[in-house]
């Protein structure tokens, strides 16, 4: 089995200044996905609202209503977030439709490359060169502002540099993108998968809910198109009262039609 922390050089859990907000993200993501670990009963207070993205409509907006799309992206990129807002809960300044346009719309732009890697950024983080890591993440986000992996790296680097303004804005964007994906389907069946624009976003979702180990990943054909089937372990808390944390196996399905569609056009 593969531990999910091996998928990236950083973990949002290590961003000490955002521990409260991270727990809120965990709760809301678990609720959206209808997962119920024993140590997260508080999630019952969070309402679930689904918003399955209309990809054809979003594509039309990006290509034919550029003013609307660009305006949304400008608002997203200049998002103002304070620690007080984060501690009050992950409240998005965007409607469900707007956040879907922001996240999925990028897949219909010329800059979209779902398989772009960020080796130099990972190197800076491994070397604990937080200043260079922060600058590399900020530069990469100019071309890919909805890459959750980049935001994870940026949050870690900015936290280490005590750059609260950058860390808080990145965390606000991180919340918006994760909840957008979580709203896109139930995820527990092939008929209602979660829609992603990058395979790395699947791992971000799993990390956000505290999944501990990835037991299997496979590409399957489903009624909704090509999907990644992710089987993982989720800690359930000390359900037996013996001081040992138990784990339960879950499966989530992710529609990867957008990244695979991009790949097929390269040949």
C-alpha positions in Angstrom: 0.0 0.0 0.0 1.1 3.5 -0.7 0.9 6.3 1.8 -0.7 9.4 0.4 1.9 11.8 1.9 4.4 10.3 -0.6 2.4 11.9 -3.4 3.6 15.4 -2.6 6.4 17.2 -0.8 4.0 19.0 1.5 0.9 18.4 3.5 -1.7 21.0 4.4 -1.8 19.5 7.8 1.6 20.9 8.5 0.4 24.5 8.0 0.1 25.3 11.6 -1.6 28.7 11.2 -4.5 27.1 9.4 -5.2 24.0 11.6 -8.7 25.2 12.5 -9.6 26.0 8.9 -8.1 22.7 7.7 -10.4 20.8 10.1 -13.4 22.7 8.8 -12.3 21.7 5.2 -12.0 18.1 6.3 -15.5 18.2 7.8 -17.2 19.8 4.8 -15.4 17.6 2.3 -16.4 14.5 4.3 -20.0 15.6 4.4 -20.0 16.3 0.6 -18.7 12.8 0.1 -21.0 11.2 2.6 -18.2 9.6 4.5 -18.6 9.2 8.2 -15.5 8.6 10.3 -16.2 8.1 14.0 -14.2 11.2 14.9 -16.1 13.6 12.7 -19.7 13.6 14.0 -19.7 17.4 13.8 -20.1 17.2 10.0 -23.8 16.6 10.5 -24.2 20.3 11.0 -23.0 21.1 7.4 -25.6 21.1 4.6 -24.8 19.1 1.5 -25.6 20.8 -1.9 -24.5 19.2 -5.1 -23.6 21.1 -8.3 -22.7 18.7 -11.2 -20.8 20.8 -13.7 -22.3 21.4 -17.1 -19.0 21.2 -19.0 -20.4 22.2 -22.4 -22.0 25.3 -20.9 -18.8 26.1 -19.1 -16.8 25.7 -22.3 -19.1 28.0 -24.1 -18.7 30.7 -21.4 -14.9 30.4 -21.5 -14.8 30.7 -25.3 -17.7 33.0 -26.0 -18.2 35.1 -22.9 -14.6 35.9 -22.1 -15.4 39.0 -20.1 -17.4 36.9 -17.6 -14.7 34.2 -17.3 -11.9 36.7 -17.0 -13.8 38.7 -14.4 -14.3 35.6 -12.3 -10.6 34.6 -12.6 -9.5 38.2 -11.6 -11.7 37.9 -8.5 -10.3 34.5 -7.7 -6.7 35.5 -8.2 -7.1 38.6 -6.0 -9.1 36.9 -3.3 -8.8 38.6 0.1 -8.9 36.1 3.0 -8.2 36.8 6.7 -7.6 34.3 9.5 -10.8 35.5 11.1 -12.7 34.5 7.9 -11.0 31.1 7.9 -11.8 30.4 11.5 -15.5 31.3 11.0 -15.7 28.5 8.4 -15.0 27.9 4.7 -17.4 30.5 3.2 -17.0 31.0 -0.5 -17.6 34.5 -2.1 -18.6 32.6 -5.3 -21.9 30.9 -6.2 -21.7 27.1 -7.0 -21.9 28.0 -10.7 -19.2 30.6 -10.5 -16.7 28.3 -8.7 -17.4 25.6 -11.3 -16.6 28.0 -14.1 -13.4 29.0 -12.3 -12.2 25.5 -11.8 -13.5 23.6 -14.8 -13.2 26.5 -17.2 -9.5 26.5 -17.0 -9.6 23.1 -18.9 -10.9 25.0 -21.9 -8.1 27.5 -22.1 -5.0 27.4 -24.2 -2.8 27.1 -21.1 -4.4 23.9 -19.8 -1.9 21.1 -19.3 -3.1 18.6 -16.8 0.2 16.7 -16.8 2.5 19.6 -16.1 5.0 18.8 -13.4 6.7 21.2 -11.0 10.1 19.5 -10.3 12.0 22.7 -9.5 9.3 23.7 -6.9 9.5 20.3 -5.3 13.3 20.6 -5.2 13.1 23.9 -3.3 10.7 22.4 -0.8 12.9 19.4 -0.3 15.8 21.7 0.3 13.6 23.8 2.7 14.4 26.9 0.6 11.0 28.5 1.5 11.6 31.8 -0.2 12.4 30.2 -3.6 9.6 27.7 -3.1 7.1 30.5 -2.5 8.3 32.4 -5.5 8.3 29.3 -7.8 4.7 28.5 -6.7 3.5 32.0 -7.3 5.1 32.1 -10.7 3.6 28.7 -11.7 0.1 29.8 -10.5 0.2 32.6 -13.0 -0.2 29.9 -15.7 -2.3 27.5 -13.7 -4.2 29.4 -11.0 -6.5 26.4 -10.2 -3.8 23.8 -9.6 -4.5 22.5 -6.1 -1.1 20.9 -5.8 0.6 24.3 -6.4 -1.6 25.8 -3.7 -0.6 23.1 -1.3 3.0 23.9 -1.9 2.4 27.6 -1.7 0.6 27.3 1.7 3.4 25.3 3.2 6.2 27.7 1.9 4.3 30.9 2.9 3.6 29.4 6.4 7.2 28.6 6.9 8.1 32.2 5.9 5.3 33.6 8.1 3.8 35.3 5.0 0.3 35.3 6.4 -1.3 37.3 3.6 -0.1 34.8 0.9 -0.9 31.8 3.0 -4.4 32.9 3.8 -5.3 33.8 0.2 -3.9 30.5 -1.0 -5.9 28.6 1.7 -9.1 30.4 0.7 -8.5 29.4 -3.0 -7.7 25.8 -1.8 -11.0 25.6 0.0 -13.0 26.9 -3.0 -11.4 24.4 -5.4 -11.7 21.4 -3.1 -15.4 22.0 -2.3 -16.1 22.6 -6.0 -14.8 19.1 -6.8 -16.6 17.6 -3.7 -19.9 19.1 -4.9 -19.5 17.7 -8.4 -20.8 14.2 -7.5 -21.3 11.7 -4.7 -18.1 10.0 -5.7 -19.0 6.6 -4.2 -20.4 5.1 -7.4 -19.3 5.1 -11.1 -22.6 6.7 -11.9 -21.9 9.8 -9.8 -18.1 10.5 -9.9 -16.2 13.5 -8.8 -15.0 15.6 -11.8 -11.4 16.7 -11.8 -9.2 18.6 -14.2 -5.9 17.0 -13.0 -5.2 13.5 -11.7 -3.1 15.2 -8.9 -6.4 16.8 -7.7 -7.6 13.3 -6.8 -4.8 12.9 -4.3 -5.5 16.4 -2.9 -9.1 15.3 -2.2 -7.9 12.2 -0.4 -5.3 14.1 1.6 -7.9 16.7 2.6 -10.1 14.1 4.3 -7.1 12.5 6.0 -6.9 9.3 4.0 -3.9 7.3 5.2 -3.1 4.7 2.6 -3.9 4.2 -1.1 -4.7 0.5 -1.6 -5.4 0.6 -5.3 -5.9 2.9 -8.4 -7.4 1.7 -11.7 -8.8 3.3 -14.8 -12.3 2.0 -15.7 -15.1 2.6 -18.2 -18.3 3.9 -16.6 -21.6 5.3 -17.8 -20.1 8.8 -17.1 -16.9 8.1 -19.1 -13.4 7.2 -18.1 -13.0 7.1 -14.3 -10.2 6.6 -11.8 -11.2 4.1 -9.1 -9.4 5.0 -5.9 -9.5 2.5 -3.0 -8.0 3.9 0.2 -8.0 3.7 4.0 -9.6 6.3 6.2 -8.8 6.5 9.9 -12.0 6.1 12.0 -10.7 7.0 15.4 -10.5 4.8 18.5 -13.8 3.1 18.0 -13.0 0.2 20.3 -11.7 2.3 23.2 -8.4 0.3 23.2 -6.2 3.3 22.3 -5.7 1.9 18.8 -7.0 3.9 15.8 -9.1 1.9 13.5 -9.3 2.3 9.7 -12.0 1.6 7.2 -11.7 1.0 3.4 -13.5 3.4 1.1 -13.7 3.8 -2.7 -14.1 7.0 -4.6 -14.6 7.5 -8.4 -13.1 10.4 -10.3 -14.1 11.3 -13.8 -10.9 12.0 -15.7 -12.4 12.8 -19.1 -10.9 16.3 -19.2 -7.3 15.3 -18.7 -7.6 12.2 -20.9 -9.2 14.3 -23.6 -6.4 16.8 -23.5 -3.9 13.9 -23.7 -5.6 12.4 -26.8 -5.3 15.7 -28.6 -1.5 15.7 -28.3 -1.1 12.9 -30.9 
